[in-house]
């Protein structure tokens, strides 16, 4: 595949990458929820699964608004982050430590998404796609709130119990 030559082409390619990333997250979150033992963490993963399904719908809105067909481009970065998370579940035996590690893994995913949504929002603004920028901003804000929630769970309860 040839490299995109315009900001619009890069924008669409990055949308496709993020679209795939969100689908990968939908597939991974039930396992993370099942592995977690802290009730608040389990609830956070459950809530974020619902949000992530909405994120996919919003990305589809952006594609359609641009006259593009929603399409997935393999997101290798997200695949790597999620693979690391799966390895943690297999390697950590202490449940409190596992919860702390799951939070760390989930926050890596959130930071990846925050970066991606922030970039796409800014590119949309630059190209005058104000409606699309607002849609992306909404998801960016949700991703940021999820990151804060995970930090609060870690700092107030989980990390102190980990060994």
OpenMM code with the backbone's topology and positions (N, CA, C; nanometers):
from openmm import Vec3, app, unit

residues = "UNK UNK UNK UNK UNK UNK UNK UNK UNK UNK UNK UNK UNK UNK UNK UNK UNK UNK UNK UNK UNK UNK UNK UNK UNK UNK UNK UNK UNK UNK UNK UNK UNK UNK UNK UNK UNK UNK UNK UNK UNK UNK UNK UNK UNK UNK UNK UNK UNK UNK UNK UNK UNK UNK UNK UNK UNK UNK UNK UNK UNK UNK UNK UNK UNK UNK UNK UNK UNK UNK UNK UNK UNK UNK UNK UNK UNK UNK UNK UNK UNK UNK UNK UNK UNK UNK UNK UNK UNK UNK UNK UNK UNK UNK UNK UNK UNK UNK UNK UNK UNK UNK UNK UNK UNK UNK UNK UNK UNK UNK UNK UNK UNK UNK UNK UNK UNK UNK UNK UNK UNK UNK UNK UNK UNK UNK UNK UNK UNK UNK UNK UNK UNK UNK UNK UNK UNK UNK UNK UNK UNK UNK UNK UNK UNK UNK UNK UNK UNK UNK UNK UNK UNK UNK UNK UNK UNK UNK UNK UNK UNK UNK UNK".split()
positions = [
    Vec3(0.0847, -0.1180, 0.0000),
    Vec3(0.0000, 0.0000, 0.0000),
    Vec3(0.0891, 0.1242, 0.0000),
    Vec3(0.0583, 0.2165, -0.0872),
    Vec3(0.1344, 0.3409, -0.0957),
    Vec3(0.1050, 0.4289, 0.0250),
    Vec3(0.2025, 0.5084, 0.0617),
    Vec3(0.1847, 0.5994, 0.1741),
    Vec3(0.0859, 0.7091, 0.1379),
    Vec3(-0.0021, 0.7452, 0.2328),
    Vec3(-0.0930, 0.8566, 0.2061),
    Vec3(-0.0130, 0.9846, 0.1816),
    Vec3(-0.0614, 1.0674, 0.0910),
    Vec3(0.0118, 1.1887, 0.0552),
    Vec3(-0.0545, 1.3153, 0.1075),
    Vec3(-0.1751, 1.3057, 0.1546),
    Vec3(-0.2445, 1.4235, 0.2035),
    Vec3(-0.2852, 1.4032, 0.3486),
    Vec3(-0.3137, 1.5138, 0.4160),
    Vec3(-0.3605, 1.5042, 0.5545),
    Vec3(-0.4929, 1.4281, 0.5597),
    Vec3(-0.5798, 1.4516, 0.4620),
    Vec3(-0.7076, 1.3796, 0.4592),
    Vec3(-0.6839, 1.2287, 0.4476),
    Vec3(-0.5930, 1.1888, 0.3607),
    Vec3(-0.5646, 1.0463, 0.3447),
    Vec3(-0.5063, 0.9873, 0.4732),
    Vec3(-0.4172, 1.0624, 0.5374),
    Vec3(-0.3619, 1.0179, 0.6659),
    Vec3(-0.4722, 1.0070, 0.7709),
    Vec3(-0.5617, 1.1037, 0.7707),
    Vec3(-0.6731, 1.1064, 0.8643),
    Vec3(-0.7583, 0.9802, 0.8491),
    Vec3(-0.7935, 0.9472, 0.7267),
    Vec3(-0.8760, 0.8285, 0.7018),
    Vec3(-0.8010, 0.7020, 0.7417),
    Vec3(-0.6724, 0.6955, 0.7100),
    Vec3(-0.5942, 0.5781, 0.7464),
    Vec3(-0.5863, 0.5620, 0.8984),
    Vec3(-0.5673, 0.6714, 0.9690),
    Vec3(-0.5626, 0.6652, 1.1148),
    Vec3(-0.6998, 0.6321, 1.1746),
    Vec3(-0.8060, 0.6769, 1.1113),
    Vec3(-0.9410, 0.6371, 1.1544),
    Vec3(-0.9567, 0.4856, 1.1426),
    Vec3(-0.9083, 0.4300, 1.0330),
    Vec3(-0.9172, 0.2860, 1.0116),
    Vec3(-0.8376, 0.2099, 1.1173),
    Vec3(-0.7204, 0.2608, 1.1503),
    Vec3(-0.6360, 0.2016, 1.2526),
    Vec3(-0.7063, 0.2041, 1.3882),
    Vec3(-0.7639, 0.3176, 1.4224),
    Vec3(-0.8327, 0.3325, 1.5504),
    Vec3(-0.9617, 0.2500, 1.5542),
    Vec3(-1.0279, 0.2389, 1.4417),
    Vec3(-1.1481, 0.1568, 1.4304),
    Vec3(-1.1140, 0.0109, 1.4637),
    Vec3(-1.0011, -0.0362, 1.4119),
    Vec3(-0.9570, -0.1715, 1.4428),
    Vec3(-0.9181, -0.1830, 1.5902),
    Vec3(-0.8485, -0.0823, 1.6415),
    Vec3(-0.8084, -0.0840, 1.7821),
    Vec3(-0.9295, -0.0970, 1.8737),
    Vec3(-1.0330, -0.0196, 1.8460),
    Vec3(-1.1540, -0.0254, 1.9299),
    Vec3(-1.2192, -0.1635, 1.9223),
    Vec3(-1.2207, -0.2252, 1.8053),
    Vec3(-1.2751, -0.3603, 1.7937),
    Vec3(-1.1920, -0.4601, 1.8747),
    Vec3(-1.0603, -0.4445, 1.8711),
    Vec3(-0.9747, -0.5328, 1.9509),
    Vec3(-1.0038, -0.5164, 2.1002),
    Vec3(-1.0276, -0.3947, 2.1420),
    Vec3(-1.0555, -0.3672, 2.2836),
    Vec3(-1.1880, -0.4315, 2.3254),
    Vec3(-1.2881, -0.4238, 2.2388),
    Vec3(-1.4173, -0.4879, 2.2679),
    Vec3(-1.3974, -0.6380, 2.2892),
    Vec3(-1.3076, -0.6971, 2.2115),
    Vec3(-1.2810, -0.8398, 2.2263),
    Vec3(-1.2039, -0.8709, 2.3552),
    Vec3(-1.1167, -0.7789, 2.3989),
    Vec3(-1.0296, -0.8045, 2.5143),
    Vec3(-1.0944, -0.7724, 2.6490),
    Vec3(-1.1810, -0.6733, 2.6530),
    Vec3(-1.2346, -0.6284, 2.7821),
    Vec3(-1.3089, -0.7365, 2.8613),
    Vec3(-1.3876, -0.8241, 2.7991),
    Vec3(-1.4520, -0.9285, 2.8806),
    Vec3(-1.3513, -1.0171, 2.9547),
    Vec3(-1.2386, -1.0476, 2.8919),
    Vec3(-1.1363, -1.1283, 2.9595),
    Vec3(-1.0717, -1.0505, 3.0730),
    Vec3(-1.0495, -0.9216, 3.0524),
    Vec3(-0.9923, -0.8384, 3.1583),
    Vec3(-1.0900, -0.8290, 3.2755),
    Vec3(-1.2156, -0.8133, 3.2438),
    Vec3(-1.3193, -0.8060, 3.3475),
    Vec3(-1.3233, -0.9363, 3.4268),
    Vec3(-1.3138, -1.0476, 3.3572),
    Vec3(-1.3177, -1.1785, 3.4222),
    Vec3(-1.1949, -1.2007, 3.5111),
    Vec3(-1.0795, -1.1503, 3.4674),
    Vec3(-0.9552, -1.1697, 3.5424),
    Vec3(-0.9474, -1.0812, 3.6667),
    Vec3(-1.0128, -0.9659, 3.6634),
    Vec3(-1.0080, -0.8720, 3.7761),
    Vec3(-1.0824, -0.9287, 3.8963),
    Vec3(-1.0291, -0.9009, 4.0165),
    Vec3(-1.0963, -0.9465, 4.1384),
    Vec3(-1.1558, -0.8305, 4.2175),
    Vec3(-1.1043, -0.7104, 4.1993),
    Vec3(-1.1579, -0.5927, 4.2676),
    Vec3(-1.2904, -0.5537, 4.2015),
    Vec3(-1.3941, -0.5359, 4.2835),
    Vec3(-1.5273, -0.5057, 4.2291),
    Vec3(-1.5298, -0.3757, 4.1504),
    Vec3(-1.4621, -0.2741, 4.1998),
    Vec3(-1.4601, -0.1457, 4.1289),
    Vec3(-1.3917, -0.1594, 3.9930),
    Vec3(-1.2863, -0.2370, 3.9896),
    Vec3(-1.2138, -0.2574, 3.8643),
    Vec3(-1.2999, -0.3368, 3.7658),
    Vec3(-1.3650, -0.4393, 3.8164),
    Vec3(-1.4555, -0.5175, 3.7315),
    Vec3(-1.5637, -0.4273, 3.6735),
    Vec3(-1.6188, -0.3417, 3.7572),
    Vec3(-1.7219, -0.2480, 3.7126),
    Vec3(-1.6668, -0.1495, 3.6094),
    Vec3(-1.5444, -0.1017, 3.6309),
    Vec3(-1.4823, -0.0078, 3.5359),
    Vec3(-1.4641, -0.0735, 3.3999),
    Vec3(-1.4201, -0.1996, 3.3985),
    Vec3(-1.4034, -0.2704, 3.2720),
    Vec3(-1.5383, -0.2928, 3.2032),
    Vec3(-1.6389, -0.3258, 3.2815),
    Vec3(-1.7726, -0.3460, 3.2251),
    Vec3(-1.8246, -0.2155, 3.1648),
    Vec3(-1.8114, -0.1068, 3.2372),
    Vec3(-1.8572, 0.0236, 3.1876),
    Vec3(-1.7810, 0.0640, 3.0622),
    Vec3(-1.6507, 0.0364, 3.0618),
    Vec3(-1.5710, 0.0777, 2.9465),
    Vec3(-1.6031, -0.0064, 2.8229),
    Vec3(-1.6449, -0.1287, 2.8414),
    Vec3(-1.6884, -0.2102, 2.7281),
    Vec3(-1.8071, -0.1438, 2.6593),
    Vec3(-1.9028, -0.1000, 2.7388),
    Vec3(-2.0197, -0.0311, 2.6835),
    Vec3(-1.9786, 0.0977, 2.6119),
    Vec3(-1.8879, 0.1729, 2.6736),
    Vec3(-1.8382, 0.2961, 2.6116),
    Vec3(-1.7666, 0.2663, 2.4806),
    Vec3(-1.6857, 0.1628, 2.4800),
    Vec3(-1.6070, 0.1303, 2.3616),
    Vec3(-1.6977, 0.0934, 2.2445),
    Vec3(-1.8063, 0.0265, 2.2735),
    Vec3(-1.9036, -0.0022, 2.1677),
    Vec3(-1.9606, 0.1277, 2.1104),
    Vec3(-1.9812, 0.2275, 2.1958),
    Vec3(-2.0259, 0.3591, 2.1488),
    Vec3(-1.9155, 0.4283, 2.0689),
    Vec3(-1.7910, 0.4086, 2.1075),
    Vec3(-1.6786, 0.4686, 2.0358),
    Vec3(-1.6741, 0.4157, 1.8924),
    Vec3(-1.6996, 0.2870, 1.8769),
    Vec3(-1.7041, 0.2277, 1.7430),
    Vec3(-1.8147, 0.2932, 1.6610),
    Vec3(-1.9303, 0.3106, 1.7209),
    Vec3(-2.0418, 0.3757, 1.6508),
    Vec3(-2.0071, 0.5184, 1.6106),
    Vec3(-1.9379, 0.5889, 1.6984),
    Vec3(-1.8984, 0.7266, 1.6656),
    Vec3(-1.7984, 0.7292, 1.5510),
    Vec3(-1.7039, 0.6370, 1.5520),
    Vec3(-1.6087, 0.6313, 1.4413),
    Vec3(-1.6820, 0.6032, 1.3102),
    Vec3(-1.7823, 0.5174, 1.3158),
    Vec3(-1.8630, 0.4911, 1.1963),
    Vec3(-1.9339, 0.6183, 1.1490),
    Vec3(-1.9797, 0.7002, 1.2427),
    Vec3(-2.0411, 0.8288, 1.2065),
    Vec3(-1.9409, 0.9184, 1.1355),
    Vec3(-1.8179, 0.9214, 1.1850),
    Vec3(-1.7147, 1.0053, 1.1241),
    Vec3(-1.6849, 0.9560, 0.9822),
    Vec3(-1.6663, 0.8253, 0.9665),
    Vec3(-1.6445, 0.7698, 0.8325),
    Vec3(-1.7561, 0.8127, 0.7377),
    Vec3(-1.8795, 0.7894, 0.7795),
    Vec3(-1.9945, 0.8183, 0.6942),
    Vec3(-2.0060, 0.9671, 0.6634),
    Vec3(-1.9769, 1.0500, 0.7615),
    Vec3(-1.9821, 1.1944, 0.7418),
    Vec3(-1.8814, 1.2406, 0.6360),
    Vec3(-1.7710, 1.1679, 0.6259),
    Vec3(-1.6671, 1.1994, 0.5279),
    Vec3(-1.6903, 1.1306, 0.3933),
    Vec3(-1.7981, 1.0521, 0.3850),
    Vec3(-1.8258, 0.9784, 0.2611),
    Vec3(-1.7376, 0.8557, 0.2452),
    Vec3(-1.6853, 0.8060, 0.3565),
    Vec3(-1.5976, 0.6887, 0.3557),
    Vec3(-1.6715, 0.5692, 0.4150),
    Vec3(-1.6347, 0.4522, 0.3693),
    Vec3(-1.6894, 0.3293, 0.4248),
    Vec3(-1.6067, 0.2895, 0.5470),
    Vec3(-1.6705, 0.2605, 0.6602),
    Vec3(-1.5940, 0.2155, 0.7771),
    Vec3(-1.5130, 0.0906, 0.7418),
    Vec3(-1.3859, 0.0967, 0.7680),
    Vec3(-1.2958, -0.0127, 0.7322),
    Vec3(-1.1869, -0.0227, 0.8384),
    Vec3(-1.1486, -0.1448, 0.8703),
    Vec3(-1.0442, -0.1675, 0.9694),
    Vec3(-0.9083, -0.1848, 0.9019),
    Vec3(-0.8090, -0.1171, 0.9573),
    Vec3(-0.6689, -0.1367, 0.9191),
    Vec3(-0.6018, -0.1936, 1.0433),
    Vec3(-0.5371, -0.3061, 1.0314),
    Vec3(-0.4784, -0.3739, 1.1474),
    Vec3(-0.3953, -0.2785, 1.2322),
    Vec3(-0.4345, -0.2649, 1.3577),
    Vec3(-0.3639, -0.1779, 1.4518),
    Vec3(-0.2636, -0.2632, 1.5297),
    Vec3(-0.1411, -0.2617, 1.4839),
    Vec3(-0.0359, -0.3427, 1.5453),
    Vec3(-0.0021, -0.2938, 1.6860),
    Vec3(-0.0103, -0.1632, 1.7068),
    Vec3(0.0191, -0.1083, 1.8387),
    Vec3(-0.0765, -0.1607, 1.9441),
    Vec3(-0.2061, -0.1584, 1.9135),
    Vec3(-0.3047, -0.2072, 2.0100),
    Vec3(-0.2906, -0.3571, 2.0296),
    Vec3(-0.2627, -0.4284, 1.9214),
    Vec3(-0.2447, -0.5729, 1.9339),
    Vec3(-0.1316, -0.6036, 2.0320),
    Vec3(-0.0230, -0.5282, 2.0231),
    Vec3(0.0891, -0.5486, 2.1137),
    Vec3(0.0529, -0.5192, 2.2580),
    Vec3(-0.0164, -0.4079, 2.2796),
    Vec3(-0.0567, -0.3729, 2.4164),
    Vec3(-0.1497, -0.4782, 2.4759),
    Vec3(-0.2443, -0.5254, 2.3975),
    Vec3(-0.3388, -0.6247, 2.4478),
    Vec3(-0.2721, -0.7606, 2.4694),
    Vec3(-0.1749, -0.7937, 2.3859),
    Vec3(-0.0996, -0.9176, 2.4050),
    Vec3(-0.0225, -0.9123, 2.5363),
    Vec3(0.0379, -0.7984, 2.5661),
    Vec3(0.1077, -0.7826, 2.6945),
    Vec3(0.0108, -0.8039, 2.8104),
    Vec3(-0.1100, -0.7491, 2.7984),
    Vec3(-0.2100, -0.7651, 2.9035),
    Vec3(-0.2482, -0.9108, 2.9244),
    Vec3(-0.2619, -0.9850, 2.8164),
    Vec3(-0.2948, -1.1279, 2.8267),
    Vec3(-0.1820, -1.2050, 2.8959),
    Vec3(-0.0582, -1.1671, 2.8650),
    Vec3(0.0563, -1.2333, 2.9276),
    Vec3(0.0571, -1.2086, 3.0783),
    Vec3(0.0210, -1.0885, 3.1190),
    Vec3(0.0171, -1.0550, 3.2621),
    Vec3(-0.0810, -1.1468, 3.3347),
    Vec3(-0.1972, -1.1665, 3.2752),
    Vec3(-0.2998, -1.2508, 3.3377),
    Vec3(-0.2454, -1.3920, 3.3592),
    Vec3(-0.1669, -1.4410, 3.2657),
    Vec3(-0.1116, -1.5766, 3.2773),
    Vec3(0.0039, -1.5843, 3.3779),
    Vec3(0.0771, -1.4746, 3.3941),
    Vec3(0.2006, -1.4782, 3.4722),
    Vec3(0.1852, -1.4390, 3.6185),
    Vec3(0.0819, -1.3616, 3.6534),
    Vec3(0.0686, -1.3096, 3.7902),
    Vec3(-0.0330, -1.3942, 3.8663),
    Vec3(0.0132, -1.4508, 3.9785),
    Vec3(-0.0726, -1.5393, 4.0567),
    Vec3(-0.1460, -1.4687, 4.1705),
    Vec3(-0.0840, -1.3697, 4.2321),
    Vec3(-0.1453, -1.2979, 4.3437),
    Vec3(-0.2570, -1.2082, 4.2907),
    Vec3(-0.3780, -1.2248, 4.3428),
    Vec3(-0.4925, -1.1531, 4.2857),
    Vec3(-0.4832, -1.0013, 4.3014),
    Vec3(-0.4302, -0.9531, 4.4119),
    Vec3(-0.4174, -0.8083, 4.4299),
    Vec3(-0.3137, -0.7501, 4.3335),
    Vec3(-0.2042, -0.8239, 4.3173),
    Vec3(-0.1017, -0.7804, 4.2221),
    Vec3(-0.1562, -0.7861, 4.0801),
    Vec3(-0.2347, -0.8876, 4.0523),
    Vec3(-0.2957, -0.8981, 3.9193),
    Vec3(-0.3854, -0.7776, 3.8916),
    Vec3(-0.4645, -0.7365, 3.9883),
    Vec3(-0.5502, -0.6186, 3.9688),
    Vec3(-0.4661, -0.4944, 3.9388),
    Vec3(-0.3566, -0.4772, 4.0124),
    Vec3(-0.2682, -0.3624, 3.9878),
    Vec3(-0.2090, -0.3702, 3.8473),
    Vec3(-0.1688, -0.4892, 3.8064),
    Vec3(-0.1112, -0.5070, 3.6730),
    Vec3(-0.2156, -0.4867, 3.5638),
    Vec3(-0.3380, -0.5302, 3.5881),
    Vec3(-0.4459, -0.5087, 3.4911),
    Vec3(-0.4735, -0.3597, 3.4727),
    Vec3(-0.4693, -0.2853, 3.5819),
    Vec3(-0.4888, -0.1405, 3.5719),
    Vec3(-0.3773, -0.0783, 3.4894),
    Vec3(-0.2548, -0.1181, 3.5168),
    Vec3(-0.1409, -0.0643, 3.4408),
    Vec3(-0.1556, -0.0957, 3.2924),
    Vec3(-0.1951, -0.2173, 3.2626),
    Vec3(-0.2144, -0.2584, 3.1238),
    Vec3(-0.3270, -0.1785, 3.0581),
    Vec3(-0.4368, -0.1630, 3.1301),
    Vec3(-0.5508, -0.0876, 3.0769),
    Vec3(-0.5142, 0.0588, 3.0544),
    Vec3(-0.4315, 0.1138, 3.1426),
    Vec3(-0.3928, 0.2540, 3.1258),
    Vec3(-0.3002, 0.2728, 3.0060),
    Vec3(-0.2187, 0.1745, 2.9745),
    Vec3(-0.1393, 0.1823, 2.8514),
    Vec3(-0.2322, 0.1923, 2.7302),
    Vec3(-0.3375, 0.1132, 2.7320),
    Vec3(-0.4364, 0.1157, 2.6240),
    Vec3(-0.5041, 0.2528, 2.6185),
    Vec3(-0.5439, 0.3034, 2.7347),
    Vec3(-0.6105, 0.4343, 2.7392),
    Vec3(-0.5193, 0.5448, 2.6865),
    Vec3(-0.3935, 0.5409, 2.7236),
    Vec3(-0.3002, 0.6450, 2.6786),
    Vec3(-0.2801, 0.6390, 2.5282),
    Vec3(-0.2774, 0.5195, 2.4739),
    Vec3(-0.2692, 0.5027, 2.3281),
    Vec3(-0.3913, 0.5676, 2.2621),
    Vec3(-0.5080, 0.5377, 2.3175),
    Vec3(-0.6317, 0.5926, 2.2604),
    Vec3(-0.6392, 0.7443, 2.2767),
    Vec3(-0.5991, 0.7951, 2.3912),
    Vec3(-0.6008, 0.9397, 2.4144),
    Vec3(-0.5130, 1.0086, 2.3102),
    Vec3(-0.3963, 0.9537, 2.2854),
    Vec3(-0.3066, 1.0101, 2.1847),
    Vec3(-0.3705, 1.0059, 2.0456),
    Vec3(-0.4277, 0.8917, 2.0103),
    Vec3(-0.4876, 0.8756, 1.8771),
    Vec3(-0.6079, 0.9678, 1.8577),
    Vec3(-0.6963, 0.9708, 1.9558),
    Vec3(-0.8147, 1.0571, 1.9424),
    Vec3(-0.7759, 1.2049, 1.9434),
    Vec3(-0.6767, 1.2410, 2.0231),
    Vec3(-0.6323, 1.3797, 2.0256),
    Vec3(-0.5767, 1.4227, 1.8908),
    Vec3(-0.4964, 1.3375, 1.8310),
    Vec3(-0.4404, 1.3673, 1.6992),
    Vec3(-0.5504, 1.3797, 1.5951),
    Vec3(-0.6418, 1.2833, 1.5919),
    Vec3(-0.7490, 1.2858, 1.4923),
    Vec3(-0.8400, 1.4072, 1.5104),
    Vec3(-0.8686, 1.4424, 1.6347),
    Vec3(-0.9497, 1.5609, 1.6609),
    Vec3(-0.8820, 1.6860, 1.6057),
    Vec3(-0.7526, 1.6979, 1.6324),
    Vec3(-0.6778, 1.8143, 1.5857),
    Vec3(-0.6707, 1.8182, 1.4335),
    Vec3(-0.6479, 1.7040, 1.3715),
    Vec3(-0.6463, 1.7007, 1.2249),
    Vec3(-0.7828, 1.7376, 1.1688),
    Vec3(-0.8897, 1.6884, 1.2302),
    Vec3(-1.0248, 1.7227, 1.1828),
    Vec3(-1.0460, 1.8736, 1.1918),
    Vec3(-1.0048, 1.9331, 1.3019),
    Vec3(-1.0168, 2.0788, 1.3174),
    Vec3(-0.9368, 2.1512, 1.2094),
    Vec3(-0.8154, 2.1047, 1.1856),
    Vec3(-0.7275, 2.1664, 1.0867),
    Vec3(-0.7911, 2.1647, 0.9475),
    Vec3(-0.8610, 2.0572, 0.9152),
    Vec3(-0.9226, 2.0434, 0.7829),
    Vec3(-1.0626, 2.1047, 0.7768),
    Vec3(-1.1081, 2.1638, 0.8873),
    Vec3(-1.2406, 2.2251, 0.8887),
    Vec3(-1.3547, 2.1269, 0.9063),
    Vec3(-1.3241, 2.0076, 0.9531),
    Vec3(-1.4274, 1.9062, 0.9792),
    Vec3(-1.4759, 1.9225, 1.1241),
    Vec3(-1.5486, 2.0298, 1.1488),
    Vec3(-1.5876, 2.0640, 1.2854),
    Vec3(-1.6786, 1.9600, 1.3492),
    Vec3(-1.7749, 1.9096, 1.2736),
    Vec3(-1.8671, 1.8082, 1.3270),
    Vec3(-1.7892, 1.6829, 1.3683),
    Vec3(-1.6981, 1.6400, 1.2831),
    Vec3(-1.6194, 1.5214, 1.3112),
    Vec3(-1.5275, 1.5457, 1.4313),
    Vec3(-1.4722, 1.6666, 1.4384),
    Vec3(-1.3856, 1.7012, 1.5520),
    Vec3(-1.4630, 1.6925, 1.6832),
    Vec3(-1.5876, 1.7365, 1.6832),
    Vec3(-1.6693, 1.7292, 1.8055),
    Vec3(-1.6970, 1.5851, 1.8453),
    Vec3(-1.7224, 1.5005, 1.7471),
    Vec3(-1.7467, 1.3582, 1.7753),
    Vec3(-1.6215, 1.2955, 1.8359),
    Vec3(-1.5076, 1.3236, 1.7772),
    Vec3(-1.3813, 1.2697, 1.8268),
    Vec3(-1.3474, 1.3246, 1.9655),
    Vec3(-1.3789, 1.4520, 1.9870),
    Vec3(-1.3562, 1.5154, 2.1188),
    Vec3(-1.4388, 1.4473, 2.2271),
    Vec3(-1.5602, 1.4101, 2.1956),
    Vec3(-1.6462, 1.3427, 2.2930),
    Vec3(-1.5814, 1.2117, 2.3388),
    Vec3(-1.5307, 1.1352, 2.2439),
    Vec3(-1.4659, 1.0098, 2.2794),
    Vec3(-1.3353, 1.0351, 2.3525),
    Vec3(-1.2587, 1.1337, 2.3084),
    Vec3(-1.1340, 1.1701, 2.3764),
    Vec3(-1.1610, 1.1995, 2.5241),
    Vec3(-1.2653, 1.2745, 2.5513),
    Vec3(-1.2996, 1.3073, 2.6903),
    Vec3(-1.3361, 1.1826, 2.7701),
    Vec3(-1.4092, 1.0904, 2.7090),
    Vec3(-1.4455, 0.9662, 2.7785),
    Vec3(-1.3217, 0.8817, 2.8081),
    Vec3(-1.2302, 0.8757, 2.7128),
    Vec3(-1.1075, 0.7991, 2.7346),
    Vec3(-1.0275, 0.8598, 2.8502),
    Vec3(-1.0228, 0.9909, 2.8551),
    Vec3(-0.9504, 1.0594, 2.9635),
    Vec3(-1.0158, 1.0321, 3.0983),
    Vec3(-1.1483, 1.0340, 3.1027),
    Vec3(-1.2182, 1.0054, 3.2290),
    Vec3(-1.1945, 0.8601, 3.2735),
    Vec3(-1.1897, 0.7685, 3.1785),
    Vec3(-1.1613, 0.6291, 3.2124),
    Vec3(-1.0224, 0.6166, 3.2721),
    Vec3(-0.9255, 0.6861, 3.2144),
    Vec3(-0.7889, 0.6844, 3.2674),
    Vec3(-0.7859, 0.7365, 3.4113),
    Vec3(-0.8564, 0.8446, 3.4372),
    Vec3(-0.8622, 0.9014, 3.5724),
    Vec3(-0.9281, 0.8016, 3.6681),
    Vec3(-1.0352, 0.7390, 3.6245),
    Vec3(-1.1045, 0.6409, 3.7083),
    Vec3(-1.0116, 0.5251, 3.7438),
    Vec3(-0.9371, 0.4758, 3.6466),
    Vec3(-0.8432, 0.3667, 3.6735),
    Vec3(-0.7361, 0.4102, 3.7728),
    Vec3(-0.6867, 0.5327, 3.7590),
    Vec3(-0.5872, 0.5845, 3.8543),
    Vec3(-0.6453, 0.5906, 3.9942),
    Vec3(-0.7677, 0.6363, 4.0064),
    Vec3(-0.8310, 0.6463, 4.1380),
    Vec3(-0.8473, 0.5089, 4.2021),
    Vec3(-0.8879, 0.4109, 4.1238),
    Vec3(-0.9027, 0.2750, 4.1772),
    Vec3(-0.7665, 0.2224, 4.2237),
    Vec3(-0.6648, 0.2439, 4.1414),
    Vec3(-0.5300, 0.1964, 4.1761),
    Vec3(-0.4783, 0.2646, 4.3019),
    Vec3(-0.4871, 0.3955, 4.3054),
    Vec3(-0.4275, 0.4721, 4.4140),
    Vec3(-0.5041, 0.4599, 4.5458),
    Vec3(-0.6352, 0.4447, 4.5387),
    Vec3(-0.7131, 0.4414, 4.6620),
    Vec3(-0.7254, 0.3018, 4.7232),
    Vec3(-0.7071, 0.1971, 4.6442),
    Vec3(-0.7301, 0.0644, 4.6967),
    Vec3(-0.6317, -0.0424, 4.6484),
    Vec3(-0.6241, -0.0576, 4.5198),
    Vec3(-0.5587, -0.1742, 4.4628),
    Vec3(-0.4078, -0.1777, 4.4867),
    Vec3(-0.3376, -0.0707, 4.4574),
    Vec3(-0.1910, -0.0742, 4.4661),
    Vec3(-0.1425, -0.1057, 4.6072),
    Vec3(-0.2093, -0.0545, 4.7083),
    Vec3(-0.1658, -0.0770, 4.8468),
    Vec3(-0.1803, -0.2233, 4.8880),
    Vec3(-0.2699, -0.2958, 4.8237),
    Vec3(-0.2899, -0.4372, 4.8569),
    Vec3(-0.1975, -0.5299, 4.7790),
    Vec3(-0.1400, -0.4810, 4.6704),
    Vec3(-0.0545, -0.5640, 4.5862),
    Vec3(0.0758, -0.5969, 4.6567),
    Vec3(0.1284, -0.7150, 4.6266),
    Vec3(0.2535, -0.7587, 4.6875),
    Vec3(0.3588, -0.7815, 4.5814),
] * unit.nanometer
topology = app.Topology()
chain = topology.addChain("A")
for resn in residues:
    res = topology.addResidue(resn, chain)
    for name in ("N", "CA", "C"):
        topology.addAtom(name, app.Element.getBySymbol(name[0]), res)
